[in-house]
């Protein structure tokens, strides 16, 4: 089983799909990485040799910010906005949508489940 950046890659998936299981690597960066390394994107993870895994690991460490390092960086950016008192920071603090979406309806993902308002019955 290939383990890269603390993530076990699924064994029977194509290489480019398996790499997207790593936080911070999407379809585009996965396909680009595979082409730069000169590997077949449709090769299964099971077929990877130890040298292939080592090459992928080196490429990721040298060129991409992934997993814990990326999560920490994003958290620090949000914390900076909150500490500054910026509008986006206030939206993060209140748990509301940050990028201008409507909140009258929708926004349930960000706001959480509906909370009943007391005294609203007739």
C-alpha positions as YAML, in Angstrom:
chain: A
units: angstrom
residues:
- id: 1
  name: UNK
  ca: [0.00, 0.00, 0.00]
- id: 2
  name: UNK
  ca: [1.38, 3.41, -0.99]
- id: 3
  name: UNK
  ca: [1.51, 5.89, 1.87]
- id: 4
  name: UNK
  ca: [2.25, 9.50, 0.92]
- id: 5
  name: UNK
  ca: [2.09, 12.48, 3.30]
- id: 6
  name: UNK
  ca: [0.40, 10.29, 5.92]
- id: 7
  name: UNK
  ca: [-2.41, 9.23, 3.57]
- id: 8
  name: UNK
  ca: [-2.95, 5.64, 2.46]
- id: 9
  name: UNK
  ca: [-3.75, 5.74, -1.24]
- id: 10
  name: UNK
  ca: [-6.53, 3.39, -2.39]
- id: 11
  name: UNK
  ca: [-4.95, 0.38, -4.09]
- id: 12
  name: UNK
  ca: [-7.26, -0.26, -7.05]
- id: 13
  name: UNK
  ca: [-7.81, 3.29, -8.27]
- id: 14
  name: UNK
  ca: [-5.95, 4.91, -11.17]
- id: 15
  name: UNK
  ca: [-2.93, 6.89, -10.00]
- id: 16
  name: UNK
  ca: [-4.32, 10.32, -10.83]
- id: 17
  name: UNK
  ca: [-7.54, 9.58, -8.89]
- id: 18
  name: UNK
  ca: [-5.69, 8.13, -5.90]
- id: 19
  name: UNK
  ca: [-3.49, 11.22, -5.58]
- id: 20
  name: UNK
  ca: [-6.59, 13.39, -5.11]
- id: 21
  name: UNK
  ca: [-7.14, 11.65, -1.75]
- id: 22
  name: UNK
  ca: [-4.31, 13.82, -0.41]
- id: 23
  name: UNK
  ca: [-5.62, 17.12, 1.00]
- id: 24
  name: UNK
  ca: [-4.44, 19.93, -1.26]
- id: 25
  name: UNK
  ca: [-4.14, 17.88, -4.46]
- id: 26
  name: UNK
  ca: [-7.04, 18.09, -6.89]
- id: 27
  name: UNK
  ca: [-7.62, 16.70, -10.36]
- id: 28
  name: UNK
  ca: [-5.56, 19.33, -12.18]
- id: 29
  name: UNK
  ca: [-2.49, 19.20, -9.95]
- id: 30
  name: UNK
  ca: [-2.68, 15.39, -9.84]
- id: 31
  name: UNK
  ca: [-2.70, 15.06, -13.64]
- id: 32
  name: UNK
  ca: [0.06, 17.66, -13.99]
- id: 33
  name: UNK
  ca: [2.21, 15.84, -11.43]
- id: 34
  name: UNK
  ca: [1.79, 12.49, -13.16]
- id: 35
  name: UNK
  ca: [2.69, 13.97, -16.56]
- id: 36
  name: UNK
  ca: [5.75, 15.80, -15.19]
- id: 37
  name: UNK
  ca: [6.98, 12.58, -13.59]
- id: 38
  name: UNK
  ca: [6.37, 10.71, -16.86]
- id: 39
  name: UNK
  ca: [4.02, 8.13, -15.40]
- id: 40
  name: UNK
  ca: [0.87, 6.63, -16.88]
- id: 41
  name: UNK
  ca: [-2.14, 8.34, -15.20]
- id: 42
  name: UNK
  ca: [-4.28, 5.21, -15.65]
- id: 43
  name: UNK
  ca: [-1.73, 2.95, -13.91]
- id: 44
  name: UNK
  ca: [-3.17, 1.46, -10.71]
- id: 45
  name: UNK
  ca: [-1.59, 2.26, -7.34]
- id: 46
  name: UNK
  ca: [-0.92, -1.47, -6.83]
- id: 47
  name: UNK
  ca: [1.44, -1.40, -9.82]
- id: 48
  name: UNK
  ca: [3.64, 1.38, -8.37]
- id: 49
  name: UNK
  ca: [7.17, 0.44, -7.44]
- id: 50
  name: UNK
  ca: [8.97, 1.82, -4.39]
- id: 51
  name: UNK
  ca: [11.00, 4.14, -6.62]
- id: 52
  name: UNK
  ca: [7.79, 5.52, -8.18]
- id: 53
  name: UNK
  ca: [6.36, 6.22, -4.73]
- id: 54
  name: UNK
  ca: [9.63, 7.91, -3.72]
- id: 55
  name: UNK
  ca: [9.56, 10.11, -6.85]
- id: 56
  name: UNK
  ca: [5.96, 11.15, -6.14]
- id: 57
  name: UNK
  ca: [6.84, 11.89, -2.52]
- id: 58
  name: UNK
  ca: [9.84, 14.04, -3.58]
- id: 59
  name: UNK
  ca: [7.75, 15.98, -6.11]
- id: 60
  name: UNK
  ca: [5.05, 16.73, -3.52]
- id: 61
  name: UNK
  ca: [7.56, 17.82, -0.86]
- id: 62
  name: UNK
  ca: [9.41, 20.03, -3.32]
- id: 63
  name: UNK
  ca: [6.53, 21.66, -5.19]
- id: 64
  name: UNK
  ca: [3.25, 21.47, -3.28]
- id: 65
  name: UNK
  ca: [1.87, 22.45, 0.10]
- id: 66
  name: UNK
  ca: [-0.41, 19.63, 1.32]
- id: 67
  name: UNK
  ca: [-2.08, 18.07, 4.39]
- id: 68
  name: UNK
  ca: [-1.10, 19.49, 7.80]
- id: 69
  name: UNK
  ca: [1.06, 22.31, 6.48]
- id: 70
  name: UNK
  ca: [-1.74, 23.52, 4.17]
- id: 71
  name: UNK
  ca: [-4.42, 23.19, 6.88]
- id: 72
  name: UNK
  ca: [-2.25, 25.20, 9.29]
- id: 73
  name: UNK
  ca: [-1.66, 27.90, 6.67]
- id: 74
  name: UNK
  ca: [-5.39, 28.24, 5.94]
- id: 75
  name: UNK
  ca: [-6.21, 28.37, 9.67]
- id: 76
  name: UNK
  ca: [-3.60, 31.12, 10.16]
- id: 77
  name: UNK
  ca: [-5.07, 33.16, 7.30]
- id: 78
  name: UNK
  ca: [-8.56, 32.91, 8.80]
- id: 79
  name: UNK
  ca: [-7.22, 33.76, 12.28]
- id: 80
  name: UNK
  ca: [-5.50, 36.85, 10.84]
- id: 81
  name: UNK
  ca: [-8.78, 38.07, 9.34]
- id: 82
  name: UNK
  ca: [-10.61, 37.46, 12.63]
- id: 83
  name: UNK
  ca: [-7.93, 39.27, 14.67]
- id: 84
  name: UNK
  ca: [-7.95, 42.24, 12.30]
- id: 85
  name: UNK
  ca: [-11.71, 42.55, 12.69]
- id: 86
  name: UNK
  ca: [-12.13, 42.49, 8.93]
- id: 87
  name: UNK
  ca: [-15.61, 41.87, 7.53]
- id: 88
  name: UNK
  ca: [-14.59, 38.42, 6.30]
- id: 89
  name: UNK
  ca: [-13.19, 37.67, 9.76]
- id: 90
  name: UNK
  ca: [-16.50, 38.62, 11.40]
- id: 91
  name: UNK
  ca: [-18.36, 36.32, 9.01]
- id: 92
  name: UNK
  ca: [-15.98, 33.47, 9.93]
- id: 93
  name: UNK
  ca: [-16.46, 34.20, 13.64]
- id: 94
  name: UNK
  ca: [-20.25, 34.16, 13.36]
- id: 95
  name: UNK
  ca: [-20.30, 31.05, 11.18]
- id: 96
  name: UNK
  ca: [-22.01, 32.77, 8.25]
- id: 97
  name: UNK
  ca: [-21.16, 32.63, 4.53]
- id: 98
  name: UNK
  ca: [-18.03, 34.66, 3.81]
- id: 99
  name: UNK
  ca: [-18.22, 35.30, 0.07]
- id: 100
  name: UNK
  ca: [-21.42, 37.30, -0.34]
- id: 101
  name: UNK
  ca: [-23.99, 34.51, -0.57]
- id: 102
  name: UNK
  ca: [-27.57, 35.19, 0.53]
- id: 103
  name: UNK
  ca: [-28.58, 34.13, 4.04]
- id: 104
  name: UNK
  ca: [-32.32, 34.82, 4.06]
- id: 105
  name: UNK
  ca: [-32.84, 31.39, 2.56]
- id: 106
  name: UNK
  ca: [-30.25, 28.67, 2.03]
- id: 107
  name: UNK
  ca: [-26.84, 28.92, 3.77]
- id: 108
  name: UNK
  ca: [-27.80, 25.92, 5.93]
- id: 109
  name: UNK
  ca: [-24.42, 24.29, 5.44]
- id: 110
  name: UNK
  ca: [-22.67, 27.24, 7.08]
- id: 111
  name: UNK
  ca: [-25.37, 28.16, 9.62]
- id: 112
  name: UNK
  ca: [-26.18, 24.62, 10.73]
- id: 113
  name: UNK
  ca: [-29.63, 23.11, 11.35]
- id: 114
  name: UNK
  ca: [-32.59, 25.44, 11.86]
- id: 115
  name: UNK
  ca: [-33.12, 26.73, 15.38]
- id: 116
  name: UNK
  ca: [-36.73, 27.28, 16.47]
- id: 117
  name: UNK
  ca: [-37.63, 30.76, 17.70]
- id: 118
  name: UNK
  ca: [-39.64, 30.72, 20.95]
- id: 119
  name: UNK
  ca: [-43.09, 32.40, 20.96]
- id: 120
  name: UNK
  ca: [-43.60, 32.13, 17.22]
- id: 121
  name: UNK
  ca: [-46.68, 29.83, 17.37]
- id: 122
  name: UNK
  ca: [-50.21, 31.20, 16.90]
...
